[in-house]
Amino acid sequence: MNSMLYITFNILFILIGIVSVFPSMMSVMLFDAPGSKTWKNIILFLTIFSFPMVCFLSVVCSLICFEFFHIEKAQYFVLMPFMNIVVGFFAFFL
């Protein structure tokens, strides 16, 4: 991956992280109804609640690794928010 792609992903994840703060605060409403404490809801809650923090952590860590020329590590840090999306997708649809 080239540096322009890193910058694009970092800007995208900063914007998505800012936008996802409000749904993160409202994610506790998943447990309003009686009998809603299933393992699917708990996993979905954890992925929604942690998504803004993972986005910001991903940006910071990838920029630090990119600054110190650890390109392979920076690639893994850029992919961190996708793990939340995949786990949340499987928790919602399975």
C-alpha positions in Angstrom: 0.0 0.0 0.0 1.3 3.4 -0.8 1.3 6.5 1.5 -1.7 8.1 -0.3 -3.8 5.1 0.5 -2.8 5.2 4.2 -3.7 8.9 4.4 -7.1 8.2 2.7 -7.9 5.4 5.1 -6.9 7.4 8.1 -9.0 10.4 7.1 -11.9 8.0 6.4 -11.6 6.4 9.8 -11.4 9.7 11.7 -14.6 10.8 10.0 -16.3 7.5 10.6 -15.1 7.5 14.2 -16.6 11.0 14.8 -19.9 10.0 13.2 -20.1 6.7 15.2 -19.9 8.3 18.6 -23.7 8.9 18.8 -24.7 5.3 17.9 -22.1 4.1 20.4 -23.8 6.1 23.1 -27.2 4.7 22.1 -26.0 1.1 22.0 -27.0 0.5 25.6 -30.6 0.6 24.4 -30.1 -2.9 23.0 -30.8 -4.2 26.5 -34.1 -2.3 27.1 -36.5 -5.1 26.4 -36.8 -8.1 28.7 -35.0 -11.2 27.5 -32.6 -9.2 25.3 -29.5 -10.3 27.0 -28.4 -12.9 24.5 -24.8 -13.5 23.4 -25.6 -11.9 20.0 -26.7 -8.7 21.6 -23.7 -8.6 23.9 -21.3 -9.1 21.0 -23.2 -6.5 18.9 -23.1 -4.1 21.8 -19.4 -4.5 22.3 -18.6 -4.0 18.6 -20.8 -0.9 18.4 -19.6 0.6 21.7 -15.9 0.0 20.9 -16.0 1.1 17.3 -15.1 4.8 17.7 -12.3 4.0 20.1 -11.0 1.4 17.6 -11.1 3.9 14.8 -9.2 6.5 16.7 -6.7 4.0 18.0 -6.2 2.6 14.5 -5.4 6.0 13.1 -2.9 6.9 15.9 -1.1 3.6 15.8 -0.9 3.4 12.1 0.5 6.9 11.9 3.1 6.1 14.6 4.2 3.0 12.7 4.2 4.8 9.4 6.3 7.6 10.9 8.9 5.1 12.1 8.9 3.1 8.8 7.2 0.0 10.2 5.1 -0.4 7.1 3.9 -4.0 7.8 2.7 -3.1 11.3 0.9 0.0 9.9 -1.0 -2.2 7.4 -2.4 -4.3 10.3 -3.4 -1.2 12.3 -5.2 0.2 9.3 -7.3 -2.9 9.2 -8.4 -2.9 12.9 -11.8 -1.2 12.3 -12.7 -3.8 9.7 -12.5 -6.5 12.4 -15.2 -4.7 14.4 -17.4 -4.4 11.2 -17.0 -8.1 10.4 -17.7 -9.3 14.0 -20.7 -7.0 14.3 -22.0 -8.2 10.9 -21.8 -11.9 12.0 -23.3 -11.1 15.4 -26.2 -9.3 13.8 -27.0 -11.8 11.0 -26.2 -15.2 12.6 
